[in-house]
Amino acid sequence: MHVLIVESSQLYREILQQSFNRFRGVDFTLLATQAEALAATESQTFDFVVISGQLSDGDGLALGRHLRQGGRLPLTPIVLLTSSPSAELAAEAERAGITEIFRKQDLEELVAFARHFLDGQQPLRCRILYVEDAVEQRLPLTAQLRDWGAQVDAYTSADEAWPAFLGGDYDLVLTDLVLGGHMTGSRLINRIRRQDAPRGRVPVLAVTAFDSPQRRMELFHLGIDDYVTKPILPAELRARIHNLIARKRAEERNRELLKATELGVTIVDEEGFVLSMDDNARQMFGLFDDAECRSFASLLVADGAQSLESLFWLIGRGSVQRLRFNGVHRDGHVFPLQLSSQEIEPADGGRRFALLTRDISGEQTLADQLARARDTAARLGRMKSEFLANVSHELRTPLNAIVGMSFLLLEDPLTPEQHELVRHIDAAGQRLTGLIDDILDFSKLDSGQLELQVVAFSVPDLLGRVAAMVEQRAAVKGLTVRVEADGLPALLCGDPERLTQALLQYASNAVKFTEQGSITLRGSVVETANSCCMLRCEVIDTGIGIAPADQAHIFESFRQADGSSSRRYGGTGLGLAITRELVELMGGEVGVSSEPGRGSTFWLTVCLARADQPLVMDCPAGELTAVQFAERFAGRRVLLAEDEPVNRELALSLLRGAGLQVDVAEDGLAAVRAVRENDYDLVLMDILMPHMDGLQAASAIRRIPERAALPIVALTASTVEGDRRRCFDAGMNDFIAKSTMARLLYPVLARWLSHERQVLAQTATTRG
């Protein structure tokens, strides 16, 4: 194959040559001028020509016109390269006989375009059945086909060619339509098309001396793939043969790919009767030959009319639709299969369909295993949650008693020595409580069981509450705690409890690792978009600081700044890891900047939504003492439902110590009965109780019309995620963990004993 490139730029000529080198057996003639091109085409023929639009001695378009219209290259593809194509240039090129115009930068597209023409010049490498009764046409064309690389079996009549076709494996049938003998070319084509695939789908190229619209329509209805008119132009014939052979090779590749996918192919008529099956289909159903199966429906499990209706619906669709059936193997075992249908060209006038079957036993087994694994994982998850709840309850019940009783003792007059001993007991209890909280939170985060709530809250108030929680411990060390919250939005929506937990971890660490100076809690909005804003909170201390090498690992699980920290200050190394997980769950990030000996700044960002409703303010931040609480709520009547004696005694001491009138119910049934018979201002309800638990009791109370607005506060040792939601779903108004009862009981009760909160409870109940 010979390619002519006419381009003034030597660099671009070399680029073109390098691009065309990917074609096998191509020789190049590289020229720079129009004169050189005209001289070369006088003595040489070319298979593809590329001409630059601008040449040093003339116009590329004029050169192309001269080569085409001057008869030098009447059929050779000529491509014109230009830097600025236009509609006018395209029209001129069309009149000049230019095959196509390309921009010089579209080199890859040019090479792909040339491939179609250059591939057509490759040896045909195919077997052709040629039928022509005129010897003066048959002999030279047979020789020409063989020169092109084809293997040719030539016959003078269709009667001779038909047996050869049945016994041979041909890539193409080239036949004249008007033949001597009993069988015409049209009848030969008709017989070929009545054969089953793939033999019946062999490409047919008809030769005719009569080229009219009616004749062309008849030939295509007969099933030809293409036609050529007499007298035959060799270049045109070669192009048409190349096109048909390329399509046949593509179909063969598709069939091989189909075999590789282990799809079974069954050819059926529109009634579902089997006409043929390939090896994959026979193997799938355990059949030895097609005759063993008359109807495809017999290969499916007879599980009612719906199965057969689905089969015939699928066949009738005639397009690729996938349905699930159960197939029956020859040995009787049933297996799941996927079935799709594709209508194919009929061989005898009737409709035919290819049913593609795929054994999905392996996939079904895997799906069943995955389903069982999911069920097992879910069951183990539930067991883990129940185990955590039980362990939490068993650990917290005595621990809450220790913390609560030490809290009560600290309120009583003690000698300095006694006060110090009780303070140590309280500190140890608080440390154990924090350790249990960390382990349970880490477990829930690790298993993905922790969920966030979205409520409106005040960030300044939240920062104030965190500061109040560490203020007493900071005061013991002589530290001052400040809050900087200027310029924050009045309300934001998110999970205040988890944000408090994260900031409290920062603040507690700041107190722990700071011996003198101050601790500052700062909040600011760093980014706002639509209805959301990015809140940044910082806890700044003047403590011991963190070495740069340790800062990269400080938020990893079970990691502390150095090994001595755990021995000197205590802790598991889980707190900051939990903070990181919580903040990432809220769509934010964590970080630290620190210098040894000069303090640290721990920061976090969270994405929060702006609230569109006014906030119903909580009680003042910080802890309420019994005296402060009694000044506002002494004499109010409260029902305490608690079955565990130690916890009941602790709650009674706290409630009565604040001047409240308290009745006691030791199970849920007694609590419902007491509420029905008495007027209470609030119910403090344990969750785990005999006879009727706290959730059932709350639901029963909500069904009493005159008690629908009665505030119910849950009291539980469990901290497993989901308990809060279950309490609210049962009709409770708030939630106190027993580990925080001594510190949070008075603020929470004050929130719901106020007149405003009773109105809010009434509204919430009415809406529910």
C-alpha positions in Angstrom: 0.0 0.0 0.0 1.3 3.4 -1.0 0.5 6.7 0.9 1.3 10.1 -0.6 1.8 13.0 1.8 2.2 16.5 0.3 3.1 19.0 3.1 5.5 22.0 3.0 6.5 21.6 6.6 9.2 18.9 7.1 8.3 18.6 10.8 4.6 17.9 10.1 5.5 15.5 7.2 7.5 13.5 9.8 4.6 13.7 12.3 2.2 12.3 9.7 4.5 9.6 8.7 5.0 8.5 12.3 1.2 8.5 12.8 0.6 6.3 9.7 3.4 3.9 10.7 1.0 2.0 12.8 -0.4 0.4 9.6 1.4 -2.7 8.4 2.8 -2.8 4.9 2.5 0.9 4.1 5.1 2.7 1.9 5.3 6.5 2.1 6.1 9.1 -0.5 6.8 12.4 1.3 6.8 15.5 -0.9 6.9 19.3 -0.2 5.5 20.9 -3.4 2.7 20.7 -5.9 5.2 20.2 -8.7 6.7 17.1 -7.0 3.3 15.6 -6.4 2.3 16.0 -10.1 5.5 14.4 -11.2 5.1 11.5 -8.8 1.5 10.7 -9.8 2.5 10.5 -13.5 4.5 7.3 -12.8 3.0 5.8 -9.6 -0.4 5.0 -8.2 -1.3 5.6 -4.5 -3.9 4.1 -2.2 -4.3 7.2 0.0 -3.3 10.8 -0.4 -2.9 13.6 2.2 -2.5 17.2 0.9 -1.8 20.3 2.9 -4.2 23.2 2.0 -1.2 25.6 1.6 1.9 24.6 -0.4 4.9 26.7 -1.2 4.2 26.6 -4.9 0.5 26.5 -5.0 -2.9 25.7 -3.5 -3.6 22.2 -2.1 -7.2 22.3 -3.2 -6.1 23.0 -6.8 -3.7 20.1 -6.7 -6.5 17.8 -5.5 -8.8 18.9 -8.2 -6.0 18.3 -10.8 -5.3 14.8 -9.5 -8.9 13.8 -9.5 -10.3 15.5 -12.6 -7.1 15.0 -14.6 -7.6 11.2 -14.3 -4.4 10.5 -12.4 -6.2 9.4 -9.2 -9.8 8.9 -10.1 -10.7 6.6 -7.2 -8.0 7.2 -4.6 -9.2 8.9 -1.3 -7.8 12.4 -1.1 -7.8 14.3 2.2 -7.2 18.0 2.4 -5.6 19.5 5.6 -6.4 23.0 6.6 -6.0 25.2 9.7 -9.3 27.0 9.1 -12.2 24.9 7.6 -15.3 26.7 6.4 -18.6 25.9 4.7 -17.3 27.6 1.5 -14.1 25.5 1.5 -16.1 22.3 2.1 -18.3 23.1 -0.9 -15.3 23.8 -3.1 -13.7 20.6 -2.0 -16.8 18.6 -2.8 -16.8 20.0 -6.3 -13.1 19.2 -6.7 -13.6 15.6 -5.7 -11.8 15.8 -2.3 -12.9 12.9 -0.1 -12.7 14.8 3.3 -11.3 17.9 5.0 -9.5 17.7 8.3 -8.0 20.3 10.6 -4.2 19.7 11.1 -4.7 19.4 14.9 -7.2 16.5 14.4 -4.5 14.0 13.7 -6.0 11.0 15.6 -9.3 11.4 13.8 -7.5 11.6 10.4 -5.6 8.3 11.2 -8.9 6.6 12.2 -10.5 7.8 9.0 -7.6 6.5 6.9 -7.8 3.1 8.6 -11.1 2.4 6.9 -9.5 2.8 3.4 -6.2 1.2 4.1 -7.7 -1.8 5.8 -9.7 -2.3 2.7 -6.4 -2.8 0.8 -5.3 -5.6 3.0 -5.6 -9.2 1.6 -9.2 -10.4 1.9 -8.3 -13.8 3.6 -11.8 -15.3 3.1 -13.5 -18.1 1.2 -16.0 -17.1 -1.5 -18.6 -19.1 -3.3 -18.9 -17.4 -6.8 -21.7 -18.3 -9.2 -21.6 -16.9 -12.8 -22.6 -18.6 -16.0 -20.8 -16.2 -18.4 -17.3 -17.5 -18.7 -15.9 -14.2 -20.0 -16.9 -12.6 -16.7 -16.3 -15.6 -14.4 -12.6 -16.2 -15.3 -11.2 -12.7 -15.0 -13.2 -11.9 -11.8 -12.1 -15.2 -10.2 -8.5 -14.3 -11.0 -9.0 -10.8 -9.5 -10.5 -12.2 -6.3 -7.6 -14.6 -5.9 -5.1 -11.7 -6.5 -6.9 -9.9 -3.6 -6.1 -12.9 -1.3 -9.5 -14.7 -1.4 -10.0 -18.5 -1.8 -12.6 -18.8 -4.6 -14.9 -21.8 -5.5 -16.4 -20.7 -8.9 -19.5 -22.5 -10.4 -21.4 -21.9 -13.6 -24.9 -22.6 -12.1 -26.8 -22.5 -8.9 -27.6 -26.2 -9.2 -23.9 -26.9 -8.9 -23.3 -24.3 -6.3 -26.0 -25.4 -3.9 -24.5 -28.8 -2.8 -21.1 -27.1 -2.5 -22.7 -24.5 -0.2 -24.2 -27.1 2.0 -20.9 -29.0 2.3 -18.6 -26.0 2.6 -17.9 -23.2 5.1 -18.0 -19.9 3.2 -17.5 -16.4 4.3 -19.4 -14.9 1.3 -21.7 -15.8 -1.6 -21.2 -13.8 -4.8 -23.9 -14.7 -7.3 -25.3 -13.5 -10.5 -29.1 -13.4 -10.5 -29.7 -14.5 -14.1 -28.2 -18.0 -14.4 -28.6 -21.0 -16.7 -30.0 -24.2 -15.3 -33.1 -25.0 -13.2 -32.3 -22.6 -10.3 -31.9 -18.9 -10.6 -29.7 -16.7 -8.4 -32.8 -15.5 -6.6 -33.9 -19.0 -5.7 -30.3 -19.8 -4.5 -30.5 -16.8 -2.2 -33.9 -17.9 -0.9 -32.6 -21.4 -0.1 -29.6 -20.0 1.7 -31.8 -17.7 3.9 -33.9 -20.7 4.9 -31.0 -22.3 6.6 -30.4 -22.0 10.3 -27.8 -19.7 11.6 -24.9 -19.3 11.3 -24.9 -20.9 7.8 -28.2 -19.2 6.8 -26.7 -15.8 7.7 -23.7 -16.0 5.4 -23.3 -12.6 3.6 -24.8 -12.6 0.1 -23.5 -10.1 -2.5 -25.8 -10.1 -5.6 -24.6 -9.2 -9.1 -27.2 -7.7 -11.5 -27.3 -6.0 -14.8 -30.6 -4.3 -14.0 -30.4 -1.5 -11.5 -33.8 0.0 -10.8 -35.5 0.9 -7.5 -38.0 -2.0 -7.9 -35.2 -4.5 -8.5 -33.2 -3.2 -5.5 -36.3 -3.5 -3.2 -36.9 -7.1 -4.4 -33.3 -8.1 -3.7 -33.2 -6.6 -0.2 -36.6 -8.3 0.7 -35.1 -11.5 -0.5 -32.3 -11.1 2.1 -29.2 -10.0 0.2 -26.6 -8.0 2.2 -25.4 -5.9 -0.7 -25.4 -5.7 -4.5 -23.1 -4.6 -7.4 -24.1 -3.8 -10.9 -22.6 -4.9 -14.2 -20.2 -4.0 -15.6 -18.4 -4.6 -12.3 -15.9 -2.0 -11.2 -13.1 -3.9 -9.4 -12.4 -1.2 -6.8 -16.1 -1.0 -5.9 -16.4 -4.8 -5.7 -13.4 -5.0 -3.4 -14.8 -2.3 -1.1 -18.2 -4.0 -0.8 -16.6 -7.4 -0.2 -14.3 -6.0 2.5 -17.3 -4.3 4.2 -19.3 -7.6 4.3 -16.4 -9.7 5.5 -15.7 -7.2 8.3 -19.3 -7.4 9.5 -19.2 -11.2 9.4 -15.9 -11.3 11.4 -17.5 -9.0 14.0 -20.5 -11.3 14.3 -18.2 -14.3 14.7 -16.3 -12.5 17.4 -19.6 -11.8 19.2 -20.6 -15.4 19.0 -17.2 -16.4 20.5 -17.7 -13.9 23.2 -21.2 -15.4 23.8 -19.7 -18.8 24.2 -17.1 -17.4 26.6 -19.9 -16.1 28.8 -21.4 -19.5 29.1 -24.8 -18.3 27.8 -27.0 -20.9 26.3 -28.7 -20.1 23.0 -31.9 -21.8 22.0 -33.8 -20.9 18.8 -37.6 -21.2 19.1 -40.6 -20.3 17.0 -43.3 -18.0 18.2 -45.1 -21.0 19.9 -42.0 -21.8 21.9 -41.1 -25.0 20.0 -37.4 -25.6 20.0 -35.7 -25.4 16.6 -32.1 -25.7 17.7 -29.8 -25.4 20.7 -26.2 -24.7 21.1 -23.7 -26.7 23.1 -24.0 -24.4 26.1 -27.8 -24.7 26.3 -27.7 -28.5 25.9 -25.1 -28.8 28.6 -27.1 -26.5 30.9 -30.2 -28.7 30.7 -28.2 -32.0 30.4 -29.4 -32.8 26.9 -27.5 -34.8 24.3 -29.2 -33.4 21.2 -32.0 -31.0 20.1 -34.5 -33.8 19.5 -34.8 -34.5 23.2 -36.7 -31.3 23.8 -39.7 -30.3 21.7 -41.0 -27.3 23.7 -38.9 -24.9 25.7 -41.6 -24.7 28.3 -40.9 -28.3 29.2 -37.4 -27.2 30.5 -39.0 -24.9 33.0 -40.5 -25.7 36.4 -44.3 -26.0 36.0 -45.1 -23.6 38.9 -48.4 -22.4 37.6 -49.8 -20.5 34.6 -47.8 -17.4 35.5 -44.5 -19.0 34.5 -45.8 -20.0 31.1 -47.4 -16.6 30.6 -44.2 -14.9 31.4 -42.3 -17.2 29.0 -44.7 -16.4 26.1 -44.7 -12.7 27.0 -40.9 -12.7 26.9 -40.9 -14.5 23.5 -43.6 -12.2 22.1 -41.7 -9.1 23.1 -38.9 -9.9 20.6 -36.4 -7.6 22.4 -33.9 -8.1 25.1 -35.9 -8.5 28.4 -34.5 -10.5 31.4 -36.7 -12.6 33.6 -36.0 -15.1 36.3 -37.2 -18.8 35.9 -36.4 -22.1 37.4 -35.0 -24.6 35.0 -35.1 -28.4 35.2 -32.0 -30.5 34.4 -32.2 -33.9 32.8 -31.4 -35.5 36.1 -34.3 -33.8 37.8 -32.6 -31.1 39.8 -34.0 -27.6 39.6 -31.7 -24.6 39.1 -32.3 -20.8 38.8 -31.7 -19.3 35.4 -32.0 -15.9 33.8 -33.8 -15.8 30.4 -33.8 -13.1 27.8 -35.3 -13.1 24.2 -34.1 -11.5 21.0 -36.0 -11.8 17.7 -33.9 -12.9 14.8 -34.4 -12.9 11.1 -36.8 -15.7 10.0 -35.6 -18.4 7.7 -39.0 -19.5 6.2 -41.3 -16.6 6.8 -42.2 -17.4 10.4 -41.0 -15.5 13.5 -38.0 -16.9 15.3 -36.4 -16.0 18.6 -33.1 -16.6 20.3 -33.6 -17.4 24.0 -30.5 -16.7 25.9 -30.3 -18.6 29.2 -27.8 -18.2 32.0 -27.4 -20.5 34.9 -27.3 -18.2 38.0 -27.0 -21.0 40.6 -23.6 -19.6 41.7 -25.0 -16.1 41.9 -28.0 -17.3 43.8 -25.9 -19.2 46.2 -23.7 -16.2 46.8 -26.8 -14.0 47.2 -28.2 -16.5 49.8 -24.8 -16.5 51.6 -24.7 -12.7 51.6 -28.3 -12.6 52.9 -27.4 -15.0 55.7 -24.3 -13.1 56.5 -26.3 -9.9 56.7 -28.9 -11.5 58.9 -26.1 -12.9 61.1 -24.4 -9.6 61.3 -27.6 -7.9 62.2 -28.3 -10.5 64.8 -24.8 -10.2 66.2 -25.3 -6.4 66.2 -28.5 -6.7 68.2 -26.8 -9.1 70.6 -23.9 -6.7 70.9 -26.3 -3.8 71.6 -28.2 -5.9 74.1 -25.0 -7.0 75.7 -23.7 -3.5 76.0 -27.0 -2.4 77.4 -26.9 -5.1 80.0 -23.3 -4.6 80.9 -23.8 -0.9 81.0 -26.8 -1.3 83.4 -24.9 -3.8 85.6 -21.8 -1.5 85.8 -23.6 1.7 86.2 -26.1 0.7 88.8 -23.5 0.3 91.7 -21.4 3.1 90.1 -24.2 5.5 90.1 -24.9 4.7 93.7 -21.2 5.5 94.6 -21.2 8.8 92.7 -24.6 9.8 93.9 -24.0 8.9 97.6 -20.6 10.7 97.5 -22.4 13.7 96.1 -24.9 13.7 99.0 -22.1 13.3 101.5 -20.2 16.3 100.1 -23.3 18.3 100.7 -23.3 17.4 104.4 -21.0 19.0 107.0 -17.8 16.8 107.2 -14.4 17.1 108.8 -11.7 18.2 106.4 -10.3 14.6 106.5 -13.7 13.1 105.8 -14.3 15.6 103.0 -11.0 14.8 101.3 -11.8 11.0 101.5 -15.2 11.5 100.0 -13.8 13.8 97.3 -11.4 11.0 96.3 -14.3 8.5 96.2 -16.3 10.9 94.0 -13.3 11.5 91.7 -12.7 7.8 91.3 -16.4 7.2 90.5 -16.4 10.0 87.9 -13.3 8.5 86.3 -14.8 5.1 86.1 -18.0 6.6 84.6 -16.0 8.4 82.0 -14.1 5.3 81.2 -17.3 3.3 80.6 -18.7 6.1 78.5 -15.6 6.2 76.3 -15.6 2.4 75.8 -19.3 2.3 74.9 -19.1 5.3 72.6 -16.1 3.9 70.9 -17.9 0.6 70.4 -21.0 2.3 68.9 -18.9 4.5 66.6 -16.9 1.5 65.4 -20.1 -0.4 64.6 -21.9 2.6 63.0 -24.7 2.5 65.5 -24.4 6.0 66.8 -26.9 8.4 65.3 -27.2 12.2 65.5 -30.2 14.2 66.5 -31.1 17.6 64.9 -32.6 20.2 67.2 -32.3 23.9 67.6 -29.9 25.2 70.3 -27.9 28.2 71.3 -24.1 27.9 70.8 -23.2 30.6 73.4 -25.4 28.7 75.9 -23.7 25.4 75.0 -20.3 26.9 75.4 -21.4 28.3 78.8 -22.6 24.9 79.9 -19.3 23.3 78.9 -17.4 25.9 80.8 -19.6 25.4 83.9 -19.0 21.7 83.8 -15.2 22.2 84.2 -15.3 25.4 86.3 -15.1 23.7 89.7 -12.2 21.4 88.8 -10.4 24.4 87.2 -11.0 26.5 90.3 -9.3 23.9 92.5 -6.1 24.4 90.4 -6.5 28.2 90.4 -7.4 28.3 86.7 -9.8 30.8 85.2 -12.3 29.7 82.5 -13.5 32.2 79.9 -16.1 32.0 77.1 -15.8 34.0 73.9 -19.0 33.7 71.8 -19.6 37.1 70.2 -21.1 37.4 66.8 -22.6 33.9 66.7 -26.1 33.3 65.2 -28.9 33.2 67.8 -29.8 29.6 66.8 -28.3 26.7 65.0 -29.6 23.2 64.3 -27.6 20.1 65.1 -26.8 17.7 67.9 -26.0 19.8 70.9 -25.4 16.7 73.1 -22.6 15.3 70.9 -21.1 18.7 70.3 -21.1 19.2 74.1 -19.4 15.8 74.5 -16.7 16.8 72.0 -16.0 20.2 73.6 -16.1 18.8 77.1 -13.4 16.3 76.1 -11.3 19.3 75.0 -12.1 21.3 78.1 -11.5 18.4 80.5 -8.1 17.7 78.9 -7.3 21.4 79.1 -8.0 21.4 82.9 -6.1 18.1 83.3 -2.9 19.3 81.5 -2.8 22.9 82.7 -1.3 23.9 86.1 -1.6 27.7 85.9 -3.1 30.3 83.7 -6.4 30.1 81.9 -8.7 28.1 79.7 -10.7 29.8 76.9 -13.7 28.4 75.0 -14.2 30.3 71.7 -16.8 30.0 69.0 -17.0 31.6 65.6 -18.6 31.1 62.2 -15.9 30.6 59.5 -18.1 30.0 56.5 -21.7 30.5 55.5 -23.6 29.0 52.5 -27.3 29.3 52.0 -29.0 28.0 55.2 -25.9 26.3 56.6 -22.8 27.6 58.3 -19.5 26.1 59.4 -19.0 26.6 63.2 -15.5 26.6 64.6 -15.0 26.0 68.3 -11.6 26.3 70.0 -10.4 25.3 73.5 -7.2 27.3 74.3 -5.1 26.5 77.4 -1.8 27.6 78.8 -0.8 24.0 79.7 2.2 21.8 79.1 1.7 21.7 75.3 2.4 18.9 72.8 5.5 18.1 70.9 5.2 18.4 67.0 5.9 14.7 66.5 3.0 13.7 68.8 0.5 16.1 67.3 0.0 13.9 64.2 -1.1 11.0 66.3 -3.0 12.6 69.1 -6.4 11.9 67.6 -5.7 8.2 67.0 -7.3 5.5 69.2 -5.4 4.5 72.3 -2.8 7.2 71.7 -1.6 9.8 74.1 1.1 12.5 73.7 3.6 10.2 75.4 3.6 7.0 77.5 4.0 8.9 80.7 0.8 10.8 80.2 -1.4 7.8 81.0 0.6 7.0 84.2 0.6 10.6 85.4 -2.8 11.9 84.3 -4.8 8.7 83.6 -7.1 8.0 80.7 -7.4 5.4 78.0 -6.4 7.4 74.9 -9.9 7.0 73.5 -11.4 10.5 74.3 -9.8 12.4 71.4 -10.4 9.5 69.0 -14.1 9.6 69.9 -14.1 13.4 69.5 -12.7 13.0 66.0 -15.3 10.4 65.1 -18.1 12.5 66.4 -17.0 15.6 64.6 -16.5 13.8 61.3 -20.0 12.3 61.8 -21.2 15.9 62.0 -19.4 16.8 58.8 -16.5 18.6 60.3 -12.8 18.2 61.2 -10.6 18.3 64.3 -7.1 19.6 64.8 -4.5 21.0 67.3 -1.8 23.6 67.3 0.6 23.5 70.2 4.1 24.3 71.4 5.6 22.5 74.3 5.6 24.6 77.5 3.3 27.3 75.9 -0.1 25.7 75.8 -2.4 24.2 73.1 -5.3 25.1 71.0 -7.7 22.2 70.2 -10.2 23.1 67.5 -13.1 21.5 65.7 -15.5 22.5 62.9 -19.0 21.3 62.4 -21.6 22.0 59.7 -24.8 23.3 61.2 -28.1 24.6 59.8 -29.6 27.9 60.7 -32.7 27.5 62.8 -35.8 29.3 61.5 -37.8 29.2 64.8 -37.2 31.0 68.1 -35.4 29.0 70.8 -37.3 28.0 73.9 -34.6 28.7 76.4 -33.3 26.1 78.7 -32.6 26.7 82.4 -29.5 28.7 83.2 -26.3 27.0 82.3 -24.4 25.2 85.0 -25.5 23.1 88.0 -28.4 24.1 90.3 -27.9 23.5 94.0 -30.7 22.0 96.1 -31.2 25.3 97.8 -31.5 27.2 94.5 -33.9 24.6 93.1 -36.0 24.6 96.3 -36.4 28.4 96.1 -38.4 28.0 92.9 -40.1 24.5 93.1 -40.4 23.5 96.7 -43.7 21.7 97.4 -44.2 20.4 93.9 -45.4 16.8 93.8 -43.3 14.2 91.9 -43.8 10.5 91.3 -40.6 8.4 91.3 -40.8 5.1 89.5 -37.7 3.1 90.3 -37.3 -0.6 91.3 -33.6 -0.7 92.3 -33.3 0.2 96.0 -29.9 2.0 95.9 -30.9 4.2 93.0 -34.3 4.8 94.5 -32.7 5.9 97.8 -30.3 8.2 95.9 -33.1 9.8 93.9 -35.3 10.2 97.0 -32.5 12.0 98.8 -32.0 14.4 95.9 -35.7 15.0 95.4 -36.7 15.4 99.0 -33.5 17.4 99.7 -34.8 20.0 97.3 -38.2 20.3 99.0 -40.2 18.2 96.6 -43.1 15.9 97.7 -42.3 12.4 96.4 -44.4 9.3 95.9 -42.7 6.0 95.0 -43.7 3.3 92.5 -41.6 0.2 92.3 -42.8 -1.0 88.8 -44.6 0.4 85.8 -48.0 -0.9 86.7 -47.9 0.9 90.1 -46.7 4.0 88.3 -49.7 4.1 85.9 -52.1 3.4 88.8 -50.6 6.2 90.8 -50.8 8.7 88.0 -54.4 7.7 87.3 -55.4 8.3 91.0 -53.2 11.4 91.9 -52.2 14.7 90.5 -48.5 15.0 89.9 -46.4 17.9 88.5 -43.8 15.4 87.0 -43.0 11.7 86.7 -39.4 10.5 87.0 -39.5 7.1 85.2 -36.9 4.3 85.2 -36.8 2.3 82.0 -36.1 -1.2 83.2 -38.7 -2.3 85.7 -40.6 -5.5 86.4 -44.2 -6.2 85.4 -44.3 -3.2 83.0 -41.2 -1.3 81.9 -41.0 2.5 81.8 -41.7 2.8 78.0 -44.9 0.8 78.3 -45.9 2.8 81.4 -45.3 6.2 79.6 -47.4 5.0 76.7 -50.2 4.0 79.0 -50.0 7.4 80.8 -50.3 9.2 77.5 -53.5 7.4 76.8 -55.1 8.9 80.0 -56.8 12.1 78.6 -56.4 14.2 81.7 -52.7 13.3 82.0 -51.7 13.9 78.4 -49.6 17.0 79.3 -47.9 15.5 82.4 -44.1 15.8 82.0 -42.4 12.5 82.1 -38.6 12.3 82.4 -36.8 9.1 81.7 -34.2 7.9 84.2 -32.0 5.1 83.0 -28.5 3.5 83.4 -28.3 2.6 79.7 -26.4 4.9 77.3 -26.9 2.7 74.2 -27.8 4.8 71.1 -31.5 4.6 70.4 -32.7 4.7 74.0 -33.4 8.5 73.8 -35.5 8.0 70.6 -37.4 5.1 72.2 -38.2 7.3 75.2 -39.5 10.1 73.0 -41.5 7.7 70.9 -43.2 6.3 74.0 -44.3 9.9 75.0 -41.6 10.9 77.4 -40.4 14.5 77.4 -36.7 14.3 78.5 -33.9 11.9 79.4 -31.4 11.7 82.3 -28.6 9.1 82.4 -28.2 7.9 86.0 -24.5 8.6 85.8 -25.3 12.3 85.5 -28.3 12.3 87.8 -26.6 14.0 90.8 -25.4 16.8 88.5 -28.3 17.2 86.0 -31.4 16.2 87.9 -32.2 19.7 89.2 -31.6 21.6 85.9 -33.7 19.0 84.0 -36.6 19.0 86.5 -36.5 22.8 86.6 -36.9 22.8 82.9 -40.1 20.8 83.0 -41.6 22.0 86.3 -41.8 25.6 84.9 -45.1 26.8 83.6 -43.7 27.4 80.1 -42.5 23.8 79.8 -45.9 22.4 80.8 -47.5 24.4 78.1 -44.8 23.1 75.6 -45.5 19.6 76.8 -49.2 20.1 76.2 -48.6 21.4 72.7 -46.2 18.6 71.8 -48.7 16.0 73.0 -51.6 17.6 71.1 -49.5 17.6 67.9 -48.5 13.9 68.5 
